[in-house]
Amino acid sequence: MMGVERTARGAKRTRLPAAVTALVLTLLAGGTAAAPDTLPRGQIVEKVSCADDPQQSYALYVPASYDPARHWPVVYLFDPSARGARAAERFRKGAETYGFLLAASNNSKNGPINESLGSARALWKDTHARFTIDDRRVYTAGFSGGARVAALVGQMLSGSVAGVIACGAGFPDGRPPAKDTPFAYFGTAGDTDFNLSEMKSLDATLEKLGIPHYLETFEGTHQWPTEQICAEALEWMRVREAARGIAKDPALVESSFARRLARASREEAGGRTLEAYREYASITRDFRGLRDVADVRKRLSELEKDDRVRSLFASEEKREKAERSAIDRLTAKLDTIRTAQEPPVLPRLLAELEISDWKKRAGSASRDEALAARRVLEWLFVRASLFLPQELLARRDFSRAILALSVSTEIKPQSPQAWYNRACAEARAGHRKKALEELRVAVEKGFRDRKWIESDADLEPLREDEQFRQIVESLPPAESAPER
């Protein structure tokens, strides 16, 4: 069974003495002098095995201009599904433009945090042995659970990570930011990401703590952002380097300032007043001391005194409170699948979850109302397609797992992944005919990972069925599954 990316939401705080000690010892050792390296430049190498631990590997990107005579910044990347090349591809363009090495773990994934810290240790040691790295300019980045790993590495190696780029999730649970958090933080999330509320709340916390921060939203759900936003994140880190006085680049500062100011002006002209206000505020923070920001500060002050802006902020706060309340209320109803002595029948459960109503709201003419409804549906989808089925299948409660997965296909009937997961549960329950029907639906709706279907243990009861072989043979031999 395959699922959407899992977050660390609600996970308990883990004690990490052994993994942390190993990671810190690697840092203190400082790595050996970089050896001559013949790995190709200007292209992603999908698998580089770590010399001291061949079980650990990473996707690597070395800028075409790399010169071992200079010290280079590096970004350590953590994908929640251990797909290093996917993470590196998002950052490749920015890395080439702004001169960053990329090392994206092929081992770190959602699950035991100690394993991810072990991957971080292996990446650190291997890249420091291969390349000349500027230890003042080490960064981490990640998506979903990988974002929490990126922040945790920054916390564990206090003062040795200059910045964290976090996509779709914030700090690890139980380890919030503090006044002495030693790194700058670039957060980003899709406008229908169920974790957007968390990212906005974190951004406000970082502002109160006086920690350099920036939050950028994009059109999309719980996913890696576009390569353009990843490039902007690296540009923002370069501006931070200029502010720290370690990598001055007046031309880059001016071009970044101009781009950001143009964005704020477009937001304001388009009637997106709060977005414009936040951009003016971030420009004032980021470029203070680097160039004159008096005009930006003046416009920011004018907006602060505008009663309409105060009203807009109040309305936004009210909407976000209602959204959080709805998620809590509907999550409790959805969780009756696993808690009720007799689980509800599907039609009644769908009615109690108000799925039809939320879908109507998702098509509202009001952009804010539509986005809020989509985030609610996204959260219910993830819980119904991943969290609950994982728990229920682990205890072999197949009927309840299938009920949860049926909710997910009602929320997203066009999702090939949802139908595939449901087929797997039906197969494990011994419902061969139903499993084959739903596997066929998954393929019709776009599921294309033939290799995964052929090796997935959940589908073992179907292997000898002629219909199963026909479904498999209908797929191209080497096509990968669509990104989730």
C-alpha positions in Angstrom: 0.0 0.0 0.0 1.3 3.4 -0.9 0.1 6.7 0.6 0.4 10.4 0.4 3.3 12.0 2.3 3.0 11.6 6.0 3.6 14.5 8.4 4.9 14.2 11.9 1.8 15.9 13.2 0.8 14.6 16.6 4.0 12.5 17.0 5.5 12.2 20.5 8.8 13.8 21.3 11.7 11.3 20.9 14.8 11.1 23.0 17.8 11.2 20.7 21.0 10.9 22.7 22.8 8.3 20.5 21.9 9.8 17.1 22.6 13.4 18.3 25.9 12.5 19.8 27.0 10.8 16.6 25.9 13.7 14.5 27.6 16.2 16.7 30.9 14.2 16.7 30.9 14.2 12.9 30.4 18.0 12.9 33.2 18.5 15.5 35.6 16.3 13.4 35.1 18.8 10.7 35.6 16.3 7.9 38.8 15.5 6.1 40.3 17.7 3.4 38.3 17.4 0.2 39.7 14.8 -2.1 39.7 15.3 -5.9 36.3 14.4 -7.2 35.3 13.4 -10.7 31.5 13.4 -10.3 29.8 15.3 -13.2 28.9 18.9 -12.9 25.7 20.6 -13.9 23.5 17.5 -13.7 21.8 15.5 -10.9 23.6 12.3 -10.0 20.7 10.2 -8.6 22.8 7.9 -6.3 26.1 8.6 -4.7 27.0 6.0 -2.1 28.7 7.2 1.1 32.2 6.0 1.3 32.1 5.1 5.0 28.6 3.7 4.9 27.5 2.3 1.5 24.0 1.7 2.8 23.6 5.4 2.8 23.3 7.3 -0.4 22.2 10.7 -1.8 21.3 12.5 -4.9 23.9 15.1 -5.7 24.0 18.3 -7.7 27.3 20.1 -8.3 27.1 23.5 -10.1 28.8 23.6 -13.5 31.0 26.4 -12.1 32.2 24.4 -9.1 35.9 25.0 -8.3 37.5 23.1 -5.4 39.9 26.0 -4.9 36.9 27.9 -3.4 34.7 27.1 -0.4 31.0 26.4 -1.4 27.7 26.5 0.4 25.7 23.3 0.6 22.1 22.3 1.1 21.2 19.0 2.8 17.8 17.9 1.6 15.3 15.5 3.2 12.3 14.1 1.2 9.6 12.3 3.3 9.7 9.3 0.9 13.5 9.1 0.6 13.3 10.3 -3.0 16.5 12.3 -3.1 16.4 13.0 -6.8 12.9 14.5 -6.5 14.1 17.0 -3.9 17.3 17.8 -5.8 15.4 18.5 -9.0 13.3 21.1 -7.2 16.4 23.0 -6.1 18.7 22.4 -9.2 17.9 25.6 -11.0 18.4 27.8 -7.9 21.6 25.9 -7.0 23.1 26.5 -10.4 22.1 30.2 -10.4 23.3 31.0 -6.8 26.1 28.5 -6.5 25.0 25.8 -4.0 26.0 22.2 -3.7 23.0 19.9 -3.1 23.0 16.6 -1.3 19.5 15.0 -1.0 19.2 11.8 1.1 17.9 8.6 -0.4 17.5 7.1 3.0 15.8 9.7 5.2 12.0 9.3 5.3 9.1 9.5 7.6 9.5 7.1 10.4 12.0 6.7 13.2 13.7 10.1 13.6 17.1 8.5 14.6 17.3 6.9 11.1 17.0 10.3 9.5 19.6 11.8 11.8 21.9 8.9 10.8 21.4 9.8 7.2 22.2 13.5 7.9 25.4 12.4 9.6 26.4 10.3 6.6 25.7 13.1 4.2 27.7 15.6 6.2 30.7 13.3 6.4 30.7 12.2 2.8 30.2 15.6 1.3 32.9 17.2 3.5 35.3 14.6 2.3 34.5 15.1 -1.3 34.1 18.9 -1.6 35.4 22.1 -0.2 32.4 23.3 1.8 32.1 26.7 3.6 30.9 25.7 7.1 29.5 29.2 7.6 27.0 28.5 4.8 25.5 25.1 5.5 21.7 24.8 5.0 19.1 22.1 5.4 15.8 21.8 3.6 12.9 19.4 3.6 9.2 18.7 2.8 6.6 17.5 5.2 8.2 15.1 7.7 11.5 16.0 6.0 11.0 19.7 6.9 10.8 18.7 10.6 14.1 16.7 10.1 15.7 19.7 8.5 14.7 21.9 11.5 15.8 19.3 14.0 19.2 19.0 12.4 19.6 22.8 12.7 18.6 22.6 16.4 20.9 19.7 17.1 23.9 21.3 15.4 23.4 24.6 17.1 25.2 27.4 15.3 26.4 25.1 12.4 23.4 25.4 10.2 22.9 28.9 8.9 19.4 28.4 7.5 16.5 26.0 7.1 14.1 25.8 4.2 10.9 24.1 5.3 8.1 23.1 3.0 4.7 22.1 4.3 5.6 21.5 7.9 7.3 23.3 10.7 9.5 22.4 13.7 9.5 18.9 15.2 6.8 18.4 17.8 7.9 19.2 21.3 10.9 21.2 20.0 9.5 24.7 19.1 11.7 27.6 18.1 13.2 29.7 20.9 14.9 33.1 21.2 18.3 31.4 20.8 17.3 29.5 17.6 20.5 30.0 15.6 19.3 29.7 12.0 17.2 31.8 9.6 14.0 30.1 8.5 12.3 30.2 5.1 8.9 28.5 5.2 6.6 27.7 2.3 3.3 25.9 1.9 0.6 25.5 -0.7 -2.6 27.5 -0.4 -4.6 24.3 0.1 -2.0 22.6 2.3 -3.7 21.4 5.5 -0.5 22.5 7.3 -0.7 26.1 6.1 -2.3 27.2 9.3 0.7 25.7 11.2 3.2 27.5 8.9 1.4 30.9 9.4 1.3 30.5 13.1 5.0 29.5 13.2 5.8 32.6 11.1 4.1 34.8 13.6 6.1 33.1 16.4 9.4 33.6 14.6 8.5 37.3 14.3 7.9 37.6 18.0 11.2 35.8 18.8 13.2 38.1 16.4 14.4 35.2 14.3 15.0 36.0 10.6 12.1 34.4 8.7 10.0 34.5 5.6 6.8 32.7 4.5 5.8 32.2 0.9 2.6 30.4 -0.2 2.0 29.0 -3.6 -0.9 27.6 -5.5 -1.0 23.9 -4.6 -1.6 21.4 -1.9 0.7 19.4 0.4 3.7 19.1 -1.9 7.2 20.3 -2.7 7.0 23.8 -4.1 7.9 24.8 -7.6 11.6 25.1 -8.6 11.0 28.9 -8.9 10.1 29.1 -5.2 13.0 26.9 -4.3 15.3 29.2 -6.2 13.8 32.2 -4.3 14.5 30.4 -1.0 18.2 30.1 -2.0 18.2 33.7 -3.1 16.8 34.7 0.3 19.5 32.8 2.0 22.1 34.6 -0.1 20.6 37.9 1.0 20.9 36.7 4.6 24.6 36.0 3.9 25.0 39.6 2.8 23.3 40.8 6.0 25.8 38.6 8.0 28.7 40.1 6.1 30.1 36.7 4.9 29.2 36.8 1.2 28.6 40.3 0.0 26.9 40.7 -3.4 25.4 44.2 -4.0 24.0 43.2 -7.4 22.1 40.3 -6.0 20.8 42.4 -3.1 19.5 45.0 -5.5 17.9 42.5 -7.9 16.3 40.7 -5.0 15.0 43.9 -3.5 13.5 45.0 -6.9 11.8 41.7 -7.4 10.3 41.6 -3.9 9.1 45.3 -4.2 7.5 44.6 -7.6 5.7 41.6 -6.0 4.4 43.7 -3.2 3.2 46.4 -5.6 1.4 43.7 -7.8 -0.3 42.3 -4.7 -1.5 45.7 -3.6 -2.7 46.7 -7.1 -4.6 43.4 -7.3 -6.5 44.1 -4.1 -4.6 41.5 -2.1 -3.9 44.0 0.7 -2.8 41.6 3.4 -0.3 39.8 1.1 1.1 43.2 0.1 1.4 44.3 3.7 3.3 41.1 4.7 5.6 41.6 1.7 6.4 45.2 2.6 7.0 44.1 6.2 9.4 41.3 5.1 11.3 43.6 2.8 11.8 46.1 5.6 13.2 43.3 7.8 15.3 41.6 5.2 17.0 44.7 3.6 17.5 46.9 6.7 21.2 47.7 6.8 21.8 46.5 3.2 20.1 49.4 1.4 17.7 52.3 2.0 14.2 51.0 2.8 12.6 54.3 3.9 10.0 54.4 1.1 8.9 50.8 1.9 8.8 51.6 5.6 6.6 54.6 4.9 4.1 52.6 2.9 4.0 49.9 5.6 3.3 52.5 8.2 0.4 53.9 6.0 -1.1 50.5 5.8 -0.8 49.9 9.5 -2.9 53.0 10.2 -5.6 52.0 7.7 -8.8 50.8 9.3 -9.5 48.6 6.3 -6.3 46.7 6.9 -7.2 46.1 10.6 -10.6 44.8 9.5 -9.0 42.5 7.0 -6.7 41.0 9.6 -9.6 40.5 12.0 -11.6 38.7 9.3 -8.7 36.5 8.4 -8.2 35.6 12.1 -11.9 34.7 12.4 -11.8 32.5 9.3 -8.7 30.7 10.4 -10.2 30.0 13.8 -13.3 28.6 12.2 -11.2 26.4 9.9 -9.2 25.0 12.9 -12.5 24.4 14.7 -14.0 22.6 11.8 -10.9 20.3 11.3 -11.0 19.4 15.0 -14.7 18.7 15.0 -14.7 16.6 11.7 -11.5 14.7 12.7 -13.4 13.6 15.9 -16.3 12.3 13.7 -14.0 10.6 11.3 -12.1 8.9 14.1 -15.3 7.1 15.1 -14.3 4.6 12.5 -11.7 3.2 14.9 -13.3 4.1 18.3 -17.0 3.2 17.9 -18.1 -0.3 19.0 -20.0 -0.5 15.8 -18.5 1.7 13.0 -20.9 3.9 11.1 -22.2 2.9 7.7 -20.6 4.9 4.9 -23.6 7.1 3.8 -24.2 8.2 7.4 -20.5 8.9 8.0 -20.3 11.0 4.8 -23.3 13.0 5.9 -21.8 13.6 9.4 -18.5 14.7 7.8 -20.5 17.1 5.6 -18.5 16.1 2.6 -21.0 17.4 0.1 -21.3 20.7 1.8 -17.5 21.2 2.0 -17.2 20.4 -1.7 -19.7 23.1 -2.5 -17.8 25.5 -0.4 -14.6 24.5 -2.2 -16.2 25.9 -5.4 -17.3 29.2 -3.7 -16.8 32.4 -5.6 -15.1 33.7 -2.4 -11.4 32.8 -2.8 -10.8 32.7 0.9 -13.8 30.5 1.6 -12.9 28.1 -1.2 -9.3 27.7 -0.1 -10.3 27.1 3.5 -12.8 24.4 2.4 -10.1 22.7 0.3 -7.7 22.6 3.2 -10.4 21.0 5.4 -11.0 18.4 2.7 -7.3 17.8 2.2 -6.9 17.1 5.9 -9.8 14.7 6.0 -8.5 13.0 2.8 -5.0 12.4 4.3 -6.4 11.1 7.6 -8.8 8.8 5.8 -6.3 7.6 3.2 -3.2 7.2 5.3 -3.3 7.7 9.1 -6.4 5.7 9.9 -5.8 2.8 7.4 -2.2 2.4 8.6 -3.3 2.0 12.2 -6.3 -0.3 11.3 -4.4 -2.5 8.8 -1.6 -3.0 11.4 -4.2 -4.6 13.7 -5.8 -6.4 10.7 -9.1 -4.6 11.1 -9.8 -4.7 7.4 -13.4 -3.7 7.4 -12.7 -0.5 9.3 -9.7 0.3 7.1 -11.8 -0.2 4.0 -14.4 2.2 5.4 -11.8 4.9 6.0 -10.4 4.4 2.5 -14.0 4.6 1.1 -14.2 8.0 2.7 -11.0 9.0 0.9 -12.4 8.0 -2.5 -15.6 9.9 -1.9 -13.5 13.0 -1.1 -11.2 12.6 -4.1 -12.9 10.2 -6.6 -10.3 11.1 -9.3 -7.3 10.1 -7.1 -5.6 7.0 -8.5 -3.6 6.7 -5.2 -6.8 6.5 -3.2 -8.3 3.7 -5.3 -5.0 1.8 -5.3 -4.8 2.0 -1.5 -8.4 0.7 -1.3 -7.6 -2.1 -3.7 -4.8 -3.2 -1.4 -7.0 -3.2 1.6 -9.6 -5.3 -0.2 -7.0 -7.7 -1.3 -5.7 -8.2 2.2 -9.3 -8.7 3.4 -9.7 -11.5 0.9 -12.1 -9.6 -1.3 -10.5 -10.6 -4.6 -13.3 -9.5 -6.9 -13.6 -6.1 -5.2 -9.8 -5.6 -5.1 -9.5 -6.3 -8.8 -12.3 -3.8 -9.6 -10.7 -1.1 -7.6 -7.2 -1.8 -9.0 -8.6 -1.4 -12.5 -10.2 1.9 -11.5 -6.9 3.1 -10.1 -5.2 2.3 -13.4 -7.9 4.0 -15.4 -7.6 7.1 -13.3 -3.8 7.3 -13.8 -1.9 4.9 -11.6 1.1 3.8 -13.7 3.7 2.3 -11.4 3.8 -1.2 -12.8 7.0 -2.1 -10.9 5.2 -1.3 -7.6 2.1 -3.3 -8.4 4.2 -6.3 -9.4 6.1 -6.2 -6.1 3.5 -4.9 -3.6 3.0 -7.7 -0.9 -0.6 -6.4 -0.3 -1.6 -7.6 -3.8 -0.1 -11.1 -3.3 -3.6 -12.7 -3.1 -4.3 -11.5 -6.7 -1.0 -12.6 -8.4 -2.4 -15.8 -10.1 -5.6 -14.2 -11.3 -5.9 -13.7 -15.1 -7.6 -10.3 -14.6 -4.6 -9.1 -12.4 -2.1 -10.1 -15.2 -4.2 -8.3 -17.7 -4.2 -5.1 -15.6 -0.4 -5.3 -15.2 0.2 -6.0 -18.9 -1.8 -2.9 -19.8 0.9 -0.7 -18.1 4.1 0.5 -19.7 7.1 -1.5 -18.2 9.1 1.3 -16.7 6.8 4.2 -16.1 6.9 5.8 -12.6 3.9 6.6 -10.4 2.7 10.2 -10.6 4.0 12.5 -7.9 1.8 12.7 -4.8 
